[in-house]
Amino acid sequence: MTNDKQPHKFAPWKSLLLLTASGIGVTYAATDINFESLNEIARLVFRGAAAIIGAGLLVLYTYMRHTRPLKAPPPKKEVPPLPANIAMRIQRTAGISAQSNGPTTVSLSQAKIFAFSVVNPAESRQRICERYETGQRGVRKTVTVNVKIPSSQIRDLRKEKSTKNGDVTVLFPVLFPKKGELLDNFKPLGASEKETTDLSYSEYIGLIALVLRILMLHALDASEKDLWKVDPDAARAEIAALTEISQRKSQPSSYVNSAAHDIEQLKVKDDKIWLRNLIAEVVYLLTSHYAIVIPAQVQADGRFTIGYERTIIPTLDLQGGAKGFRGRIAGRGRILLGARPVAISLPIEHACTAQSYHMIVHSEEGLYLGSQDSPDLAPYIESYLENPRPDTMAPPYYRFRSRLGQSYAHFYTRYFPQPRENARRSQPADPKPKPLEFPLVVKFKFYEVPPGTIFRASITAIAAAALIWLIGFVTVWADRRGVEISTNGPAILLVFPAAAAGWLGFDRPSRRLLEGTMVSRLSLIFTALISILSSGLFIVFQGGAVHWDIPSGGDVLGISNWLWGGLVLLAIFNAVGTSLTCLVKTHEFIYLSTRKSPDGGATQDS
């Protein structure tokens, strides 16, 4: 069901009216119409007022026609509640499947493995490797998960469902996105990163219902398969759980009003309390998230490999760390100049779901890793050293590959602690529980490999400075001696640096997400402006309009005219600044690429 309130549309006749009024105002301001009844001051006042009104109407048109529709929120779509009979139908189907004991049903061991994989994924996930490949606007993420089912669980599973070669099948949750989150270009992967299949929505709901029924009957020590005959309270709690899990967008509610809390209040034997709490954990986590489940063939030792690929769209931080007005100006400047950020921040939300975790980020060709950091990571680790994870063999640990200068980055951690605020019973009255949320990110900065665009900008700036000084020196020298320059060739020559700057800086559209061209683009634009101003000054100077010499016989590199001297100084500052930046970046790249790395050349964290 869609909300009737739609974003406001600006009528075409209003656009025409605003543009016409703005054009009249700007035209009057630019045209000196001599009204006999107005004196000079009154005409200036009227022209100024017309300019302000015309510009204001143009700003108003831009806001009403473009800015406001762009920032308007999309129409809200309300997800209708799930009818009660749907949950009852799912419950009834699960009961029939539990009674069949056929080859397609889920065994008790498979149900336990699935439940433990949801509540405590780090118990079976030995290693997670996330690889990121940056593209034009998105990032391709490939995840590989190495799993080893605990020996006790795999032994029980092999007794229940065994094949001739000893392999068995488990239904393993590989990802827990929030409800309502779309996964772009998602592709489940099996062994050797071959594409496989995952459960559809209906299959997933059927699996959850069957797992709940099997675990619930086992927790109640019931031989009867009909849960309504065993414990009506448990049956009602199961329906409530299926309703919350099946709902495509569950409404936030406190834990005490959730189906998980109802399950936790069921009366069971002391030796089955852990199983009852396990069921409640599964229900609570899958109320706000849904699991992507992949059927996997398990080897005799309980090992298998699964994974997935997906495309993520990162939020571009165009402000570069600057905040407020300065940050907004810097961000808009980067967009205007076509410069893109050379930094990318990625969450490490899956680090706590495995024993060890690797993140590898590959940049585009022509970039190298310059710095890597995560300011909040060290305090986070230190706060958990006193209370490590129960299943950890050592304290939490993390590191970056210390070598810089290559085109990729590598982050590693093991026994990473799960956030305490995500514990199910830490804040039972919290109206907005956030299980499986993770805020920490690691940030990588990449820079252009020399020579790059900064070198071309330096050459253009140096050539422009030399040409402006030469023509300025000759022009002023000839003027002081009364020698007439009868050609406009210098004016044409002074335009060449501007043309070169435009050709070198904007010769082809960018197709990369990461690109460090801000300094070079600014330098090329500054070079073009100075060259055009110098060409115009030469034409004006030849007409005899300006002959302003520097007082007290001063000069700038032999140029006694202060206009030419000022342009020469600006050109020199631009050339020196750009060249210095180029030299510094080249030195940094050489140092980072040639220094010895303490990591060695053939080590692997595991």
C-alpha positions as CSV (number, residue, x, y, z in Angstrom):
1,M,0.0,0.0,0.0
2,T,1.4,3.3,-1.1
3,N,1.0,6.6,0.8
4,D,-1.2,9.0,-1.1
5,K,1.1,12.0,-0.3
6,Q,3.2,12.5,-3.4
7,P,6.2,14.9,-3.8
8,H,5.0,18.4,-4.9
9,K,5.4,19.0,-8.6
10,F,6.2,22.4,-9.9
11,A,3.7,23.5,-12.6
12,P,5.2,24.4,-16.0
13,W,3.4,27.7,-16.1
14,K,5.1,28.7,-12.8
15,S,8.5,27.8,-14.3
16,L,7.8,30.0,-17.4
17,L,6.6,32.9,-15.2
18,L,9.7,32.8,-13.0
19,L,12.1,32.5,-15.9
20,T,10.4,35.3,-17.8
21,A,10.4,37.7,-14.8
22,S,14.1,36.8,-14.1
23,G,15.1,37.4,-17.7
24,I,13.4,40.8,-17.7
25,G,15.1,41.8,-14.5
26,V,18.6,40.7,-15.7
27,T,18.1,42.3,-19.1
28,Y,17.1,45.6,-17.5
29,A,20.1,45.4,-15.2
30,A,22.5,44.8,-18.1
31,T,21.0,47.5,-20.4
32,D,21.5,51.1,-19.7
33,I,18.1,52.5,-20.6
34,N,18.1,56.3,-20.3
35,F,14.8,57.4,-18.8
36,E,14.7,61.2,-19.0
37,S,12.8,61.4,-15.6
38,L,15.6,59.5,-13.8
39,N,19.0,60.9,-12.8
40,E,22.2,58.8,-12.9
41,I,21.9,57.6,-9.2
42,A,18.3,56.6,-9.6
43,R,19.1,54.6,-12.8
44,L,21.9,52.8,-10.9
45,V,19.6,52.0,-8.0
46,F,16.9,50.6,-10.3
47,R,19.4,48.6,-12.3
48,G,20.9,47.1,-9.1
49,A,17.4,46.3,-7.7
50,A,16.5,44.7,-11.1
51,A,19.7,42.6,-10.9
52,I,18.9,41.4,-7.4
53,I,15.3,40.6,-8.2
54,G,16.2,38.7,-11.3
55,A,18.9,36.7,-9.6
56,G,16.6,36.0,-6.7
57,L,13.8,34.8,-9.0
58,L,16.4,32.5,-10.8
59,V,17.5,31.1,-7.4
60,L,13.8,30.5,-6.5
61,Y,13.2,28.8,-9.8
62,T,16.2,26.5,-9.3
63,Y,15.0,25.6,-5.8
64,M,11.4,25.0,-6.7
65,R,12.1,23.2,-10.0
66,H,15.2,21.2,-9.1
67,T,16.4,21.3,-5.5
68,R,13.1,20.6,-3.7
69,P,12.0,17.7,-5.9
70,L,15.5,16.2,-5.7
71,K,15.5,16.3,-1.8
72,A,11.9,15.2,-1.4
73,P,11.7,11.8,0.3
74,P,10.3,8.9,-1.8
75,P,6.7,7.9,-1.3
76,K,6.3,5.8,1.8
77,K,5.2,2.3,1.3
78,E,3.4,0.6,4.1
79,V,3.9,-3.1,4.4
80,P,0.6,-4.7,5.3
81,P,0.5,-7.0,8.3
82,L,0.7,-10.7,7.8
83,P,-2.7,-12.4,8.2
84,A,-2.9,-14.7,11.2
85,N,-4.0,-17.6,9.0
86,I,-0.8,-17.5,7.0
87,A,1.3,-18.2,10.1
88,M,-1.1,-20.9,11.1
89,R,-0.8,-22.5,7.6
90,I,3.0,-22.4,7.9
91,Q,2.8,-23.9,11.3
92,R,0.5,-26.7,10.0
93,T,2.9,-27.4,7.1
94,A,5.8,-27.6,9.5
95,G,3.9,-30.1,11.7
96,I,3.2,-32.3,8.7
97,S,6.8,-32.2,7.6
98,A,8.1,-33.0,11.1
99,Q,5.8,-36.1,11.3
100,S,6.9,-37.4,7.9
101,N,10.5,-38.1,8.7
102,G,11.2,-38.3,5.0
103,P,14.4,-37.5,3.1
104,T,13.4,-33.9,2.6
105,T,12.7,-33.1,6.2
106,V,15.2,-31.4,8.6
107,S,16.7,-33.6,11.3
108,L,17.3,-32.6,14.9
109,S,21.1,-32.2,14.3
110,Q,20.5,-30.1,11.2
111,A,18.1,-27.9,13.1
112,K,20.7,-27.4,15.9
113,I,23.5,-26.6,13.5
114,F,21.3,-24.0,11.8
115,A,20.3,-22.4,15.2
116,F,23.8,-22.3,16.5
117,S,25.0,-20.8,13.1
118,V,22.4,-18.0,13.6
119,V,23.1,-17.2,17.3
120,N,26.8,-17.8,17.4
121,P,28.3,-17.9,13.9
122,A,31.9,-17.6,15.1
123,E,31.7,-21.1,16.6
124,S,31.7,-22.7,13.1
125,R,33.1,-20.0,10.9
126,Q,36.9,-20.4,10.9
127,R,37.8,-17.7,8.4
128,I,36.1,-15.0,6.4
129,C,37.8,-13.3,3.5
130,E,36.2,-10.2,2.0
131,R,37.7,-8.9,-1.3
132,Y,36.6,-5.5,-2.7
133,E,37.1,-4.4,-6.3
134,T,36.3,-0.7,-6.9
135,G,34.5,0.2,-10.1
136,Q,33.0,3.3,-11.7
137,R,30.5,4.0,-9.0
138,G,30.0,0.7,-7.1
139,V,32.2,-1.8,-5.4
140,R,32.2,-5.5,-6.1
141,K,32.4,-7.5,-2.9
142,T,33.4,-11.1,-2.9
143,V,33.1,-13.0,0.4
144,T,34.5,-16.5,1.1
145,V,33.6,-18.3,4.3
146,N,35.5,-21.3,5.5
147,V,33.3,-23.4,7.9
148,K,34.1,-26.3,10.2
149,I,31.1,-27.7,12.0
150,P,32.0,-28.8,15.6
151,S,32.9,-32.5,15.9
152,S,30.1,-33.3,18.2
153,Q,27.4,-31.8,15.9
154,I,28.8,-33.4,12.8
155,R,29.0,-36.8,14.5
156,D,25.3,-36.6,15.4
157,L,24.4,-35.4,12.0
158,R,26.2,-38.3,10.3
159,K,24.3,-40.8,12.4
160,E,21.0,-39.3,11.2
161,K,21.7,-38.5,7.6
162,S,24.6,-40.4,6.1
163,T,25.6,-41.1,2.5
164,K,27.9,-43.7,1.0
165,N,30.9,-41.3,0.9
166,G,30.2,-39.9,4.4
167,D,29.2,-36.5,3.2
168,V,26.1,-34.8,4.6
169,T,24.2,-31.7,3.9
170,V,23.6,-28.7,6.1
171,L,21.5,-25.6,5.6
172,F,23.9,-22.8,6.5
173,P,23.1,-19.1,6.9
174,V,25.8,-17.1,5.1
175,L,24.4,-13.5,5.5
176,F,22.0,-11.7,7.7
177,P,20.8,-8.5,6.0
178,K,18.2,-6.3,7.6
179,K,14.6,-6.7,6.5
180,G,13.9,-4.4,3.6
181,E,17.5,-4.2,2.5
182,L,18.1,-5.0,-1.2
183,L,21.2,-7.0,-2.2
184,D,22.3,-5.8,-5.7
185,N,23.7,-8.4,-8.0
186,F,23.8,-11.0,-5.3
187,K,25.3,-14.4,-6.3
188,P,25.7,-17.3,-3.8
189,L,28.9,-19.2,-4.1
190,G,29.8,-22.8,-3.2
191,A,33.1,-24.7,-3.2
192,S,35.8,-23.3,-5.4
193,E,33.7,-20.1,-5.7
194,K,31.3,-21.7,-8.1
195,E,27.9,-20.3,-8.4
196,T,25.3,-22.2,-6.4
197,T,21.7,-21.7,-5.2
198,D,20.2,-20.3,-2.0
199,L,16.8,-20.8,-0.5
200,S,13.9,-18.7,-1.8
201,Y,11.7,-16.7,0.5
202,S,9.1,-19.4,0.8
203,E,11.7,-22.1,1.3
204,Y,13.4,-20.0,3.9
205,I,10.1,-19.5,5.9
206,G,9.4,-23.2,5.6
207,L,12.8,-24.0,6.9
208,I,12.4,-21.6,9.9
209,A,9.0,-23.2,10.7
210,L,10.4,-26.7,10.6
211,V,13.5,-25.8,12.7
212,L,11.3,-24.1,15.3
213,R,8.9,-27.1,15.4
214,I,11.7,-29.7,15.8
215,L,13.6,-27.7,18.4
216,M,10.4,-26.9,20.3
217,L,9.3,-30.5,20.5
218,H,12.8,-31.5,21.6
219,A,12.9,-28.8,24.3
220,L,9.5,-30.0,25.6
221,D,10.6,-33.7,25.5
222,A,7.5,-34.5,23.5
223,S,7.0,-37.7,21.6
224,E,3.7,-36.3,20.2
225,K,4.3,-34.2,17.0
226,D,1.2,-32.1,17.4
227,L,2.4,-29.1,19.4
228,W,-1.1,-28.0,20.3
229,K,-1.6,-31.2,22.1
230,V,1.8,-31.0,23.9
231,D,1.7,-27.4,25.1
232,P,-0.9,-24.8,23.8
233,D,1.3,-21.9,25.1
234,A,4.2,-23.2,23.1
235,A,2.0,-23.5,20.0
236,R,0.8,-19.9,20.4
237,A,4.3,-18.7,20.9
238,E,5.3,-20.5,17.8
239,I,2.6,-18.8,15.8
240,A,3.7,-15.4,17.1
241,A,7.3,-16.2,16.2
242,L,6.4,-17.2,12.7
243,T,4.3,-14.1,12.3
244,E,7.2,-11.8,13.3
245,I,9.8,-13.7,11.2
246,S,7.5,-13.9,8.1
247,Q,6.6,-10.2,8.3
248,R,8.7,-8.5,5.6
249,K,9.2,-5.4,7.7
250,S,8.7,-6.0,11.4
251,Q,7.7,-3.0,13.5
252,P,10.1,-2.2,16.4
253,S,8.9,-3.4,19.7
254,S,10.3,-4.0,23.2
255,Y,11.7,-7.4,24.0
256,V,9.1,-8.1,26.7
257,N,6.4,-7.8,24.0
258,S,8.2,-10.1,21.5
259,A,7.6,-13.7,20.6
260,A,11.1,-14.4,21.8
261,H,10.2,-13.4,25.3
262,D,7.1,-15.6,25.2
263,I,9.2,-18.6,24.2
264,E,11.7,-17.8,27.0
265,Q,8.8,-18.0,29.5
266,L,7.9,-21.6,28.5
267,K,8.3,-24.2,31.2
268,V,10.8,-26.9,30.3
269,K,13.1,-29.2,32.2
270,D,16.3,-27.9,33.6
271,D,18.5,-29.7,31.1
272,K,16.5,-28.2,28.2
273,I,16.7,-24.5,29.4
274,W,19.6,-23.9,27.1
275,L,17.6,-25.2,24.1
276,R,14.6,-23.1,25.0
277,N,16.9,-20.0,25.2
278,L,18.5,-20.9,21.9
279,I,15.1,-21.0,20.2
280,A,14.3,-17.5,21.7
281,E,17.7,-16.2,20.4
282,V,17.0,-17.4,16.9
283,V,13.5,-15.9,16.9
284,Y,14.7,-12.6,18.2
285,L,17.5,-12.2,15.7
286,L,15.4,-13.2,12.7
287,T,12.6,-10.8,13.6
288,S,14.6,-7.8,12.4
289,H,16.9,-9.6,10.0
290,Y,16.5,-12.4,7.5
291,A,19.0,-15.2,6.8
292,I,20.3,-16.1,3.3
293,V,20.7,-19.8,3.5
294,I,22.8,-22.0,1.2
295,P,22.6,-25.8,1.2
296,A,26.2,-27.1,1.5
297,Q,27.8,-30.5,1.3
298,V,29.9,-31.2,4.4
299,Q,33.0,-33.3,4.2
300,A,33.8,-36.1,6.6
301,D,35.8,-33.7,8.9
302,G,32.9,-31.2,9.0
303,R,34.6,-28.6,6.7
304,F,33.1,-26.8,3.7
305,T,33.4,-23.5,1.9
306,I,30.6,-21.1,0.8
307,G,30.4,-17.4,0.0
308,Y,28.7,-14.8,-2.1
309,E,29.2,-11.9,-4.4
310,R,27.3,-8.6,-4.3
311,T,27.6,-5.0,-5.4
312,I,27.6,-2.3,-2.8
313,I,27.2,1.5,-3.4
314,P,29.5,3.3,-0.9
315,T,28.6,6.8,0.3
316,L,31.1,9.2,-1.1
317,D,32.8,11.4,1.5
318,L,33.6,14.4,-0.8
319,Q,34.3,16.7,2.1
320,G,37.6,15.0,2.8
321,G,37.3,15.3,6.6
322,A,36.4,19.0,6.5
323,K,33.2,19.9,8.3
324,G,30.7,22.8,8.1
325,F,30.8,25.4,5.4
326,R,34.3,24.6,4.3
327,G,33.4,20.9,3.9
328,R,30.4,21.7,1.8
329,I,32.4,24.0,-0.5
330,A,35.1,21.4,-0.8
331,G,32.6,18.7,-1.7
332,R,30.8,20.7,-4.3
333,G,34.2,21.8,-5.7
334,R,35.2,18.1,-6.2
335,I,32.0,17.4,-8.0
336,L,32.4,20.5,-10.2
337,L,35.9,19.7,-11.1
338,G,35.3,16.0,-11.7
339,A,37.6,15.0,-8.9
340,R,36.7,12.0,-6.9
341,P,37.7,10.9,-3.4
342,V,40.9,8.9,-2.9
343,A,39.6,7.5,0.4
344,I,37.2,4.6,1.0
345,S,35.7,3.5,4.3
346,L,34.4,0.0,4.7
347,P,32.6,-1.6,7.6
348,I,34.0,-4.6,9.4
349,E,30.6,-5.9,10.5
350,H,31.5,-9.5,9.8
351,A,34.7,-9.6,11.7
352,C,33.0,-10.8,14.9
353,T,31.3,-13.7,13.1
354,A,34.4,-15.7,12.5
355,Q,37.6,-16.8,14.3
356,S,39.7,-14.9,11.8
357,Y,38.8,-12.2,9.3
358,H,40.6,-10.8,6.2
359,M,39.7,-7.7,4.2
360,I,41.5,-7.0,0.9
361,V,40.8,-3.9,-1.1
362,H,42.0,-3.5,-4.6
363,S,42.1,-0.1,-6.2
364,E,42.0,0.9,-9.8
365,E,45.1,0.9,-12.0
366,G,47.2,4.0,-11.5
367,L,46.6,4.3,-7.7
368,Y,48.7,3.2,-4.7
369,L,47.9,2.8,-1.0
370,G,49.1,5.8,0.9
371,S,47.6,5.4,4.4
372,Q,45.3,3.1,6.3
373,D,43.6,3.6,9.7
374,S,40.7,3.0,12.0
375,P,40.7,5.5,14.8
376,D,37.9,3.8,16.8
377,L,39.3,0.3,16.5
378,A,42.0,0.4,19.2
379,P,39.7,1.8,22.0
380,Y,37.1,-0.8,21.0
381,I,39.6,-3.7,21.3
382,E,41.0,-2.4,24.6
383,S,37.5,-2.2,26.1
384,Y,37.0,-5.9,25.4
385,L,40.3,-7.2,26.6
386,E,39.0,-7.7,30.1
387,N,35.9,-9.7,28.9
388,P,36.9,-11.8,25.9
389,R,34.5,-13.9,23.9
390,P,33.8,-17.2,25.7
391,D,35.0,-19.4,22.8
392,T,38.2,-17.4,22.1
393,M,41.6,-19.1,22.5
394,A,43.5,-15.7,22.7
395,P,42.7,-12.0,23.2
396,P,41.4,-10.1,20.2
397,Y,44.0,-8.9,17.8
398,Y,44.2,-6.9,14.6
399,R,46.7,-5.5,12.2
400,F,47.2,-3.8,8.8
401,R,49.7,-4.9,6.2
402,S,52.4,-2.4,7.1
403,R,53.8,-2.0,3.6
404,L,52.4,0.9,1.6
405,G,52.8,1.9,-2.0
406,Q,51.0,-1.1,-3.6
407,S,47.7,-1.0,-5.3
408,Y,45.8,-3.0,-2.6
409,A,45.2,-2.9,1.2
410,H,45.0,-5.8,3.6
411,F,43.4,-5.8,7.1
412,Y,43.3,-8.8,9.4
413,T,41.8,-9.6,12.8
414,R,41.1,-12.6,14.9
415,Y,38.8,-13.3,17.8
416,F,37.1,-10.0,17.2
417,P,34.6,-9.2,20.0
418,Q,30.9,-8.8,19.2
419,P,29.4,-5.5,20.4
420,R,27.9,-5.8,23.9
421,E,25.1,-3.5,23.0
422,N,23.8,-6.1,20.6
423,A,23.2,-8.7,23.4
424,R,19.6,-9.7,23.4
425,R,18.9,-9.1,27.1
426,S,21.3,-6.1,27.6
427,Q,18.4,-3.6,27.3
428,P,15.1,-5.6,27.4
429,A,12.9,-2.5,27.4
430,D,14.6,-1.0,24.3
431,P,11.9,-0.2,21.8
432,K,14.3,-0.4,18.9
433,P,16.6,-3.5,19.3
434,K,19.5,-3.6,17.0
435,P,20.9,-7.1,16.8
436,L,23.8,-7.8,14.5
437,E,24.5,-4.1,14.0
438,F,28.1,-2.9,13.7
439,P,29.4,0.7,13.4
440,L,33.2,0.2,13.1
441,V,34.9,1.0,9.7
442,V,38.5,1.0,8.4
443,K,39.6,3.8,6.1
444,F,42.1,3.5,3.2
445,K,43.5,6.4,1.3
446,F,44.9,6.0,-2.2
447,Y,47.0,8.3,-4.3
448,E,48.0,8.6,-7.9
449,V,51.1,6.7,-9.1
450,P,53.6,9.3,-10.4
451,P,53.8,10.9,-12.9
452,G,50.0,11.1,-13.2
453,T,47.9,14.2,-13.7
454,I,49.9,16.3,-11.2
455,F,53.0,16.0,-13.4
456,R,51.1,17.2,-16.5
457,A,49.7,20.0,-14.5
458,S,53.2,21.0,-13.3
459,I,54.6,21.0,-16.9
460,T,51.7,23.2,-18.1
461,A,52.1,25.6,-15.1
462,I,55.8,26.0,-15.7
463,A,55.3,26.6,-19.4
464,A,52.6,29.2,-18.8
465,A,54.7,31.0,-16.2
466,A,57.7,31.2,-18.6
467,L,55.6,32.4,-21.5
468,I,53.8,35.0,-19.4
469,W,57.1,36.4,-18.1
470,L,58.7,36.5,-21.5
471,I,55.8,38.3,-23.3
472,G,55.3,40.6,-20.3
473,F,59.0,41.5,-20.2
474,V,59.1,42.2,-24.0
475,T,55.9,44.1,-24.0
476,V,56.8,46.4,-21.1
477,W,60.4,46.9,-22.4
478,A,59.0,47.9,-25.9
479,D,56.5,50.3,-24.3
480,R,59.1,52.1,-22.2
481,R,61.3,52.6,-25.3
482,G,58.5,53.6,-27.6
483,V,58.8,50.5,-29.8
484,E,55.5,49.4,-31.3
485,I,54.7,45.6,-31.5
486,S,52.8,45.3,-34.7
487,T,51.6,41.8,-34.3
488,N,48.9,40.1,-32.1
489,G,50.9,36.9,-32.0
490,P,51.7,37.1,-28.3
491,A,48.0,37.3,-27.5
492,I,47.5,34.0,-29.4
493,L,50.5,32.4,-27.8
494,L,49.2,33.3,-24.3
495,V,46.0,31.3,-25.0
496,F,48.0,28.1,-25.7
497,P,48.6,27.3,-22.0
498,A,44.8,27.6,-21.4
499,A,44.1,25.2,-24.3
500,A,46.7,22.8,-23.1
501,A,45.3,22.9,-19.6
502,G,41.8,22.1,-20.9
503,W,43.1,19.3,-23.1
504,L,45.3,17.7,-20.4
505,G,42.8,18.0,-17.6
506,F,39.5,17.2,-19.2
507,D,40.5,15.2,-22.3
508,R,38.3,12.1,-21.4
509,P,35.5,11.3,-18.9
510,S,36.5,9.5,-15.7
511,R,35.3,5.9,-15.2
512,R,36.8,5.3,-11.8
513,L,35.4,5.5,-8.3
514,L,38.7,6.5,-6.7
515,E,40.7,9.3,-8.5
516,G,43.1,11.8,-7.0
517,T,42.9,14.8,-9.3
518,M,41.8,17.7,-7.1
519,V,45.2,19.4,-6.9
520,S,45.9,18.9,-10.6
521,R,42.5,20.1,-11.7
522,L,42.8,23.3,-9.6
523,S,46.3,24.0,-11.0
524,L,45.1,23.5,-14.6
525,I,42.1,25.8,-14.1
526,F,44.4,28.4,-12.5
527,T,46.8,28.1,-15.4
528,A,44.0,28.6,-17.9
529,L,42.7,31.7,-16.1
530,I,46.1,33.3,-15.8
531,S,46.8,32.7,-19.5
532,I,43.5,34.2,-20.6
533,L,44.0,37.2,-18.3
534,S,47.5,37.7,-19.7
535,S,46.2,37.6,-23.3
536,G,43.6,40.2,-22.5
537,L,46.1,42.4,-20.7
538,F,48.4,42.3,-23.8
539,I,45.5,43.5,-26.0
540,V,44.6,46.2,-23.5
541,F,48.2,47.2,-23.1
542,Q,48.7,47.5,-26.8
543,G,45.7,49.9,-27.0
544,G,47.4,52.2,-24.5
545,A,44.7,51.9,-21.9
546,V,47.0,51.0,-18.9
547,H,50.5,52.1,-18.2
548,W,50.8,51.7,-14.5
549,D,54.4,51.3,-13.4
550,I,55.6,50.0,-10.1
551,P,56.4,52.9,-7.7
552,S,60.0,53.8,-6.9
553,G,61.4,52.1,-10.0
554,G,60.6,48.6,-8.7
555,D,60.2,45.6,-11.0
556,V,59.3,41.9,-10.9
557,L,62.0,39.9,-12.7
558,G,62.6,42.9,-14.9
559,I,59.0,43.9,-15.5
560,S,58.2,47.4,-14.2
561,N,54.4,47.3,-14.8
562,W,52.5,46.1,-11.8
563,L,49.7,44.4,-13.7
564,W,52.2,42.3,-15.7
565,G,54.3,41.8,-12.6
566,G,51.2,40.6,-10.6
567,L,50.3,38.0,-13.3
568,V,53.9,36.8,-13.5
569,L,53.9,36.3,-9.7
570,L,50.6,34.4,-9.7
571,A,51.9,32.2,-12.5
572,I,55.2,31.5,-10.6
573,F,53.3,30.7,-7.4
574,N,51.1,28.3,-9.3
575,A,54.1,26.6,-11.0
576,V,56.1,26.3,-7.8
577,G,53.2,25.0,-5.7
578,T,52.2,22.4,-8.3
579,S,55.8,21.3,-9.0
580,L,56.5,21.0,-5.3
581,T,53.4,18.9,-4.8
582,C,54.5,16.7,-7.7
583,L,58.0,16.2,-6.2
584,V,56.6,15.5,-2.7
585,K,54.1,12.9,-4.0
586,T,56.9,11.3,-6.2
587,H,59.2,11.1,-3.2
588,E,56.5,9.6,-1.0
589,F,55.8,6.9,-3.7
590,I,59.4,6.1,-4.1
591,Y,60.0,5.8,-0.4
592,L,56.9,3.7,0.2
593,S,57.6,1.4,-2.7
594,T,61.3,0.7,-2.0
595,R,61.4,0.5,1.8
596,K,61.7,-3.0,3.4
597,S,58.5,-4.3,4.8
598,P,58.5,-6.1,8.2
599,D,55.7,-8.3,6.8
600,G,58.1,-10.1,4.5
601,G,57.1,-11.4,1.1
602,A,55.4,-14.7,1.6
603,T,53.6,-14.7,4.9
604,Q,50.0,-15.4,5.5
605,D,47.9,-14.7,8.6
606,S,45.6,-17.5,9.6
